[in-house]
């Protein structure tokens, strides 16, 4: 089991467990996090944007150019922002902590 901590916009800490190979988006949604994932993990929106705790950021594979382009559209992006649909959980990420941004910017809604 891989343990993940989500920090909500009001500072509450929500603990979740996942299997290796699960995308963080799926785990967050199952834990009740406000991760819309409008494109259903197809990396076509930025509604699953999370802020990875600085101590964990270096453990992640580098973001692709496509992911970086979508993060440019997300609201509240930081230096450790990622799309949760692109974070596949592995044993190395056991204990991962991510923050849910205070707002989102859904580019598919006109």
C-alpha positions in Angstrom: 0.0 0.0 0.0 1.1 3.5 -0.8 0.1 6.3 1.6 -0.8 9.7 0.3 -1.7 12.8 2.3 -3.9 15.5 0.6 -4.0 18.9 2.2 -7.3 20.6 1.5 -7.8 24.3 0.9 -8.8 24.8 4.5 -5.7 23.0 5.8 -7.3 19.7 6.7 -5.1 16.6 6.1 -6.8 13.7 4.4 -5.0 10.4 4.4 -5.5 8.0 1.5 -4.1 4.6 0.5 -3.4 3.5 -3.0 -2.0 0.6 -5.0 1.1 1.0 -7.0 0.3 2.0 -10.6 -2.8 4.1 -9.7 -2.9 7.7 -10.9 -3.0 10.3 -8.1 -6.1 11.8 -9.7 -8.0 8.6 -9.2 -6.9 8.3 -5.6 -7.8 11.9 -4.8 -11.2 11.6 -6.3 -11.9 8.5 -4.3 -10.8 10.4 -1.2 -13.3 13.1 -1.9 -10.8 15.7 -3.0 -11.9 18.6 -5.3 -10.0 17.3 -8.3 -12.4 17.6 -11.2 -10.4 15.9 -13.9 -12.7 17.2 -16.6 -10.7 15.3 -19.3 -10.8 12.1 -17.3 -7.0 11.9 -17.1 -6.4 12.4 -20.8 -4.1 15.4 -20.1 -6.4 17.8 -22.0 -7.3 20.2 -19.2 -5.7 21.4 -15.9 -8.6 20.7 -13.5 -6.6 18.1 -11.6 -3.8 20.5 -10.7 -2.1 19.8 -7.4 0.8 21.4 -5.5 3.3 18.7 -4.5 5.1 19.2 -1.2 8.6 20.5 -2.0 10.2 17.5 -0.2 8.5 15.1 -2.6 8.8 17.1 -5.9 12.2 15.7 -6.8 10.9 12.1 -6.4 8.6 12.6 -9.4 9.5 12.0 -13.0 9.9 15.3 -14.9 6.8 16.8 -16.4 6.4 16.5 -20.2 6.2 19.6 -22.4 2.5 18.9 -22.8 1.9 18.8 -19.1 3.9 22.1 -18.7 1.8 23.7 -21.3 -1.4 22.7 -19.5 0.0 23.9 -16.2 0.4 27.3 -17.8 -3.4 27.4 -18.0 -4.0 26.4 -14.4 -4.8 28.9 -11.7 -2.5 29.3 -8.7 0.5 27.4 -10.2 3.6 27.1 -8.1 7.1 25.8 -8.8 6.0 22.4 -7.5 2.7 22.2 -9.4 1.8 19.0 -11.3 -1.3 17.5 -12.9 -2.4 14.7 -10.7 -3.5 12.6 -13.7 0.2 12.4 -14.7 1.5 11.2 -11.3 1.5 7.4 -11.3 2.0 6.2 -7.8 5.0 3.9 -7.0 6.5 2.6 -3.9 9.0 5.4 -4.0 6.1 7.8 -3.5 4.9 6.2 -0.3 4.1 9.1 2.0 3.6 11.6 -0.8 1.9 14.9 0.3 0.1 17.2 -2.1 -2.0 20.3 -1.6 -5.3 21.0 -3.3 -5.2 24.5 -4.8 -7.7 27.1 -3.6 -9.2 27.5 -7.0 -9.2 25.9 -10.5 -9.4 27.2 -14.0 -11.4 24.9 -16.2 -10.6 25.9 -19.8 -13.4 23.7 -21.2 -16.1 25.9 -19.6 -16.9 28.9 -21.7 
